[in-house]
């Protein structure tokens, strides 16, 4: 079955960096668009970043543009989220998700994604 396993979360100070990883199994990874979402306590799950199956297109929420970078290694079945200049408001559980590509794929919509990981906690202390 399809599995997405996130790692790399933790407790950091404001201004620090983290790199999250999400490794997939049970699917042809290079055929899937990937996304990172996050959910803070009491809030809805929100889009953070997305990357096209080929790696040729990346997309970001306004709140993380310039600070976060999404990338993928199709040989390792892994997608990454590099997070720099972390802020307390970045505190959340971070989830990776995937879906087969299609025309007019909307990376920002959580409803596009078929499979989800269990999440990794990121806490940014002020």
C-alpha positions in Angstrom: 0.0 0.0 0.0 1.0 3.6 -0.4 2.9 5.1 2.5 4.3 8.6 3.1 6.6 9.0 6.0 7.6 12.5 7.2 10.7 13.2 9.3 12.9 16.1 10.4 10.5 18.1 12.6 11.5 19.3 16.0 11.8 22.2 18.4 13.8 25.2 17.2 14.3 28.9 18.0 12.9 31.7 15.9 15.3 32.4 13.0 16.6 28.8 12.8 16.3 26.4 9.9 14.9 22.9 9.5 14.7 20.4 6.6 11.7 18.1 6.5 11.7 14.9 4.4 8.9 12.8 3.2 9.7 9.4 1.7 7.1 7.5 -0.3 6.6 3.8 -1.0 4.1 1.7 -2.8 3.7 4.0 -5.8 5.5 5.3 -8.8 6.8 8.4 -7.1 8.1 10.2 -10.2 4.5 10.2 -11.5 3.0 12.1 -8.5 2.7 15.7 -7.7 3.7 16.4 -4.1 2.6 18.9 -1.6 3.4 20.1 1.9 0.6 21.3 4.2 0.5 22.3 7.8 -2.1 22.4 10.6 -1.8 24.5 13.7 -4.0 23.8 16.8 -7.5 25.1 16.2 -6.9 25.9 12.6 -7.6 24.3 9.2 -5.0 22.5 7.3 -3.3 24.9 4.9 -1.1 24.7 1.9 2.6 25.4 2.3 4.3 24.3 -0.9 3.9 22.0 -3.9 6.1 20.5 -6.6 5.2 19.0 -9.9 6.0 15.4 -10.6 8.9 16.4 -12.9 10.3 19.0 -10.5 9.9 21.7 -13.1 7.2 23.6 -11.2 7.1 24.8 -7.6 4.4 26.6 -5.7 4.3 28.4 -2.4 1.9 30.0 0.1 2.5 33.7 0.4 3.4 33.3 4.0 6.5 31.1 3.3 7.6 32.5 -0.1 11.3 33.4 0.1 11.8 31.4 3.3 10.9 27.8 2.3 12.0 25.7 -0.6 10.5 22.5 -1.8 12.5 20.0 -3.8 12.4 16.3 -4.7 14.7 13.5 -5.5 12.8 11.0 -7.7 15.6 8.4 -7.4 15.1 8.4 -3.6 11.3 8.7 -3.6 11.7 11.7 -1.4 10.4 15.2 -1.2 12.0 17.9 1.0 11.0 21.1 2.5 13.8 23.4 3.5 12.6 26.0 6.0 14.7 29.0 6.8 14.1 32.0 9.0 11.5 30.1 11.0 8.9 32.1 12.9 6.7 31.1 15.9 3.7 31.3 13.5 5.2 28.4 11.5 4.5 26.1 14.5 2.3 23.3 13.2 2.1 19.7 12.3 3.5 19.4 8.7 2.0 16.8 6.4 3.2 15.7 3.0 0.7 14.5 0.4 0.7 13.3 -3.2 -1.6 12.8 -6.1 -1.3 11.8 -9.8 -0.8 14.7 -12.1 -3.7 15.9 -14.2 -4.6 18.9 -16.3 -5.2 22.0 -14.2 -3.9 20.4 -11.0 -4.5 22.8 -8.2 -1.5 22.4 -5.9 -3.0 24.7 -3.2 -6.1 22.6 -2.7 -5.9 19.8 -0.2 -8.8 18.1 -2.0 -6.5 17.4 -4.9 -4.3 15.0 -2.9 -4.9 11.3 -2.7 -2.5 10.1 0.0 -1.2 11.7 3.1 1.5 11.1 5.7 1.0 11.1 9.4 2.8 14.4 9.9 5.8 15.7 11.8 5.6 18.4 14.5 7.5 21.6 14.0 7.6 24.0 17.0 9.3 27.4 16.8 10.0 29.1 20.1 10.2 32.9 20.2 
